[in-house]
Amino acid sequence: METRYICTYVHCSHPGTNRYEMTFKAESIMDQKNVATPFCPFCKKEMLLAPAVPSDCVHQTTADCHAAD
């Protein structure tokens, strides 16, 4: 399983059409408490953890969470 972080800054200068995403293989991360905070190389803003599945969404700490219906 991979751990994904995405840039959520609205005015990010990333040249792609999607948000900038950084992915780490499971073997490169010991656990979530031992991960440095990743920053976007384009806008220099803090990146947020992307949810693996929608049910993993925590609005305060997870990117791309949708409001509950």
C-alpha positions, -999 to +999 in steps of 0.1 A: +000+000+000+012+035-008+009+067+012-001+097-008+002+134+000-014+161-021-010+199-024-042+216-015-031+252-021-056+268-045-030+290-062-002+264-065+020+269-095+021+232-104+020+230-142-003+200-144-041+200-145-044+179-113-030+187-079+006+179-072+009+145-056+037+128-038+036+090-032+057+069-009+060+031-009+049+014+023+084+001+030+098+036+030+076+048+059+079+032+093+046+046+105+026+078+103+042+092+135+077+090+119+070+110+087+084+144+081+059+170+069+061+171+031+060+204+013+050+211-023+081+219-044+061+244-065+043+266-039+062+255-008+029+249+012+024+219+035+009+189+018-019+169+033-024+132+035-047+119+008-074+095+019-069+059+008-107+054+007-135+080+013-143+064+047-108+074+059-116+111+055-108+133+085-116+169+075-090+185+098-061+164+087-070+148+053-071+164+019-099+161-006-126+154+019-161+160+007-188+174+030-212+147+044-245+146+026 
